[in-house]
Amino acid sequence: MTTTTERQITLEMLKAKAREIGFDVCGVARPQIDPRNQQRLDEFVAGGEYGSMAWMNDPERLPRRRDPEMLWPDVKSVIVLGSNYGPAENPMELLDHPDRAMISVYARNKDYHDLIKKRLKQLARWLVEQSGGREQVKVFVDTAPVLEKPLGQSSGIGWQGKHTNLVSREFGSWLFLGEVFTTISFDEAEPEIDHCGSCSKCLSACPTDAFPAAYKLDARKCISYLTIELDGPIPLEFRKAMGNRIYGCDDCLAACPWNKFASRTEELAFIPRAELTAPRLADFLDFDDEAFRSFFSGSPIKRIGRAKFLRNVLIAAGNSGSEGLIPRITVLLGDESALIRASAVWALSQLMDGEAFDQLRTRQVAQEEDPIVRTEWDRGSLAA
């Protein structure tokens, strides 16, 4: 006999509770990855397209990524939750203002991981309480080897588009995802079908041609990877294509026609901070470590550190055409970070005329010991 502390949890009850907690979509998938997506993962890893993200090829984590039941053998269902972070305007409009810094929509306010994980735990506690403590749960939000997008499609909340991200008929490409693994067996959902059709706007929108084919991403060319995950200098062939993008890239997401059905997020934590909506590049060039940490407290941008952040800002500054930035960039030639110094050299090579750059090089290069920075001086002398 079922008691008040041990009730049968239906899918309708689950979805209602998820909405009450603050999630916009909720679906349930079997803990299995279909063979097609397993193959895509294997090809991605075999081709080295993960770049420096070595955890993608970790021999212990890779099998768990391919099979949720290897991550947790007791799992019976995967609850996939989504939160809308849709912007109020087209983020691509900022590309027409090269003196401004373009930050990916998801990073313009608080780190979404914290809020999503808090809500996942709230839902997980409810599940345990409703089952009278008989069932077990585990929560994940981008912190474990979970192929969340294929699971999202299996759960019926959207489909994995040609840009490899999840697309929703209701929210377009603007969904944060999180998962609750549970020992509860829910009825199987109908997987969402692929609605991309013949459209390839997301693929052609990529400024670095990071999609060798539909549903296939080469992360080594992706601006999100280059500005966030990559530790060293931005490869020369991608610097111009970066434009004013200093953290992440929304081009393929914003190009999706399904966004016409998307709505602006109502979650306060996802509404952009005013100072991150269209910040001036110039305002970031003076950041020391303390200012960087203070300004980006609670932001996902904080995790990349000042050196990588200013590397990105300096590449954007070099692309801005703003000669007024030259004095501030020149100061950074004396920064303690070789990565910042090297990026400053490139930015100056783009903004200064050849004679002025060569004169500056003559004064600076003799005291530069780092080989990467010296290479930038030599390369810049040819480009300026």
C-alpha positions, -999 to +999 in steps of 0.1 A: +000+000+000+014+034-009+017+059+020+018+097+020+056+094+021+059+068-006+040+077-037+041+066-073+058+095-092+043+101-126+058+120-155+031+146-151+040+152-114+077+154-123+072+180-150+049+201-128+075+201-100+103+210-124+083+240-136+076+250-100+113+249-092+121+271-122+129+248-152+114+256-185+115+221-200+117+186-186+119+152-202+129+117-194+153+095-214+165+059-211+201+058-199+214+049-233+232+067-261+222+057-296+248+041-318+249+071-342+259+095-314+284+070-300+300+069-334+301+107-336+318+108-303+343+081-313+351+100-346+355+133-327+380+117-303+398+097-329+403+128-351+418+148-322+391+174-327+389+180-290+422+200-291+437+205-257+406+192-238+424+160-229+396+148-206+376+140-237+401+112-245+405+100-209+404+061-210+383+060-178+359+088-187+353+080-224+334+047-218+312+065-193+305+092-218+294+066-243+272+048-218+254+064-189+251+030-172+288+028-169+288+062-152+262+048-127+252+012-131+220+016-110+205+044-132+171+036-147+161+070-160+178+102-169+157+134-163+169+161-186+160+197-175+164+229-195+164+266-186+158+293-212+185+320-214+172+336-246+185+371-252+163+401-257+180+411-289+201+395-317+236+393-302+251+394-337+243+432-339+274+438-317+297+426-345+290+460-362+307+478-333+344+466-333+353+489-304+329+470-282+336+436-266+313+407-276+307+382-248+287+351-253+251+355-242+254+328-216+283+345-198+268+380-194+257+375-158+261+348-131+276+314-137+246+293-147+261+262-132+255+274-097+218+281-102+211+250-123+228+227-098+209+242-069+176+236-087+187+201-098+194+192-061+160+206-051+143+184-077+164+154-066+154+159-029+118+160-039+121+127-058+137+110-028+110+124-005+082+113-028+096+078-029+099+076+008+136+074+006+136+042-015+151+057-046+185+072-053+195+102-074+226+119-088+227+154-104+250+166-132+254+200-148+284+200-172+306+184-145+307+147-155+311+127-188+275+130-198+264+133-235+236+156-225+225+167-259+217+132-273+200+125-240+180+157-244+168+146-278+159+111-264+139+129-237+119+148-262+128+183-252+146+191-284+169+177-311+207+180-317+210+204-346+236+206-373+257+229-350+258+200-325+238+220-299+203+212-287+174+230-305+140+234-291+109+243-310+099+266-282+132+281-271+154+278-302+191+273-294+190+290-260+188+263-233+210+255-204+209+218-196+212+197-165+204+161-156+191+140-127+201+104-129+177+083-109+168+047-100+131+055-107+118+039-139+097+064-158+077+057-189+098+062-220+094+095-238+091+099-276+124+112-289+122+145-307+128+142-344+153+163-363+137+194-377+168+210-393+158+197-428+179+212-456+188+243-436+226+249-430+225+285-418+243+276-386+272+260-405+277+288-429+275+314-400+307+300-384+335+326-388+363+300-386+347+271-406+347+249-375+321+225-390+337+201-414+302+186-419+267+188-405+265+175-369+303+175-367+324+201-349+362+206-349+367+223-316+402+233-325+387+259-349+358+270-327+360+305-312+344+293-280+372+268-276+399+292-286+388+320-262+380+297-232+397+264-233+429+271-252+458+281-229+484+295-252+484+321-280+454+322-304+466+306-337+474+332-362+449+320-388+419+326-365+428+360-350+411+381-377+381+359-377+376+364-340+366+400-346+355+415-313+345+382-297+364+380-264+346+352-246+327+325-265+308+328-297+271+327-305+271+329-343+259+293-350+233+296-323+220+330-333+217+319-370+192+292-362+158+300-378+141+282-349+150+312-327+121+331-341+100+311-316+123+318-287+114+343-260+136+364-237+145+347-205+126+358-174+152+344-151+170+374-134+203+355-131+204+351-169+195+387-178+227+404-188+245+428-165+244+462-181+282+466-181+286+433-200+260+440-227+282+461-249+314+469-229+342+490-244+374+471-252+393+500-237+378+495-203+393+460-200+429+469-210+437+484-177+426+454-156+451+441-131+445+407-115+425+422-086+403+443-109+397+413-131+387+391-102+365+417-087+347+427-119+340+391-129+331+377-094+304+351-098+309+351-136+320+321-157+346+344-172+365+345-140+377+309-144+398+316-175+420+340-156+433+375-164+460+363-188+437+345-212+410+371-208+434+399-218+448+378-246+413+377-261+407+414-255+440+423-272+432+402-303+398+421-304+417+454-299+439+445-329+408+439-350+391+471-339+410+496-360+410+519-330+444+536-330+434+554-298+440+521-280+477+521-289+489+538-256+471+514-234+482+484-254+518+496-253+517+496-215+510+458-216+543+451-234+557+452-199+532+429-183+545+399-163+525+375-185+543+365-217+509+355-231+497+391-226+529+406-240+527+384-271+491+394-277+499+430-272+526+428-299+501+414-324+475+440-316+501+468-321+512+453-354+476+456-366+471+492-354+505+509-361+520+518-394+551+497-403+577+524-395+563+532-360+560+494-352+596+488-363+608+516-341+589+502-311+603+467-319+638+480-319+633+494-284+615+464-270+627+432-285+662+434-270+649+431-235+624+404-243+635+369-233+604+348-240+607+331-275+569+333-282+569+370-277+601+375-298+584+355-325+554+378-324+577+408-328+594+392-358+561+383-374+546+416-366+574+435-383+565+417-415+528+424-411+529+460-400 
